[in-house]
């Protein structure tokens, strides 16, 4: 069962967003590594790898459905950050954006009567609930940590 050109185009756009997301997290990871916060750097690097896995999963889905993958260029990402709190807040806002985009894909799949795509993207809907909660929790914890206490949070994030 093939899917519509509209659905295929939307998924290809989501692949680009996932690759952009990966670069955002890679940039955040580099920032923390340069600050000597290796636990934060590790955590955000894990996020980077997860976003690439999502892009690859969606790519394989298009192929499985008989569609055509169109890798798109992605915009440059921010590389300068002022603080751990700024990074955490930007990561949370980004996860909210990704949630919106995934929800749009499910709505489009419904409008296109594409039940396989609805099913495929529901796993990402569920995952985004967890991603937003985790990102929000990190924001809250960074806000609570004083400059010196951030090292304890850094050690915890290294265990991911």
N, C-alpha and C positions, 0 to 999 in steps of 0.2 A: 504494500500500500504506500504510494507516494504521497508526499504532502505538498501543499500549495507553495507557489513561488513566494508569496507574502510571508509564510511561516519560515521558509528556508532563509529568506533575507533577514528576518528578525533574529533567527538563531545565529547567523553569521555575524550580525552586529553584537550579539551577546558574547560570542567568542572573542571579538575585539575588546569588549569591555572587561572580560575576564583576564585577558593578557595585559591590558592597561592596569587592572587591579594588581596583578602580579608585580608589575614594575613599581607601582606605588608602595607596596609592601617591601620590595627589595630596597627601595630608596630609604624607607623608614628603618630597615634593618641596618643599612650602612650608616645612617646617622647614629644609631645607638652604638654600633661597633666603634665608631670614631669617638664616642663619649666614654668608652670603657665600660659600657653597660651590656656585657655579653649575653646576659639572660634575656633582656629585651630584644637584643639583636637576634638571638636564636628564635624567640617567639615569633617575631615579625618575618623572619626567614621561613619559618614553617608556614606562615600565612601565604607567603610568596609561592611556595611549592604547591600549596593547596589550590590556589587560583589557577596555576598552570594545569593542574589535574582537571579542573572544571572545564577549561578551554578544550583540552584534549578529549574529555568525555563527550562534550557537545559536538566536537568535530566527528568523532566516531558515530555519534547518533545520526548526524546528517548523512554520512556515508551509508550507514545501515538502512536508512530510509530511502536510499537511491538518489539522494540529492547531491549537490555540488558544494564543497567547502570553498569559501572565498576568503582567504586570509587578507585582512585589511591592515593598513598602517594604523599605528596608535600614537596618540599625542605624547609629548614629553611629560614627565612627572616632576613634581616639586622635589627639590633636593636640599633645601635649606629649611631648618626647623629651629625654633627658639627654645623648646623645652620638651621634656617627656610628656607633659600635659597637652601641649599643642599637638603632638603626634597622636596621642591617644584619642583626643577629641576629633581629629581629622579621620582617624581610622573608623571611629564610630559613625561619623557622618557618611563616610564612604560605604559602610555596610548597609546603612539605611537606603542609600542610592541603589545599591545592588539589589536589595529586597524589592524596591519599586520596580526595577527592570525585570526581575524574575516574575513578579506578579503580573506585569504587562504581558509577558510571554504566555502565561497561563490563560489570561483573558483572551488573548489573540487566538490561542489554540482552541478555546471554547467557541469563539465566534466563527472559526474556520471548520468547526466540527471535526477537529483533529484530536481524537481521544488518546492516541499513543503519545502525542506531544504533551498533552495535559498530564498524563501519567508520568512521563519522563521528568517534567519540571516540578512536580509536586515534591520530589525528594529535595530539590533546592529550596522550595518554600519552607519545608521543615528545617532544613539546615540553617537558613537565614534567621530563624527565630533564635537558635542557639548562638549564631555569630553576633547578632545584635546584642544579646544579653551579655555575652563574654566581653565584647568591646565596651559596653556601658559599664560593666563591672571594673574593667581596667581603668577607665576614666575616673570612676569613683575612688578607687584605691590610690591612684596617683595623686588625686586631690588631697586625700587624707595623709599621704606620706609627706613628711618634711624632707628637705633636701638630703639629710643624712639617712633617713629611713628608706629612701628609694632603693638603696643597695639590698635591702631585705626582699623587697618586691622583685628586684632584678634576679635574685637567686631563685625565687619561686618560679618565675617565668622560664628559667633555664630548664626546668624539669619537663617541659612539654614534649 
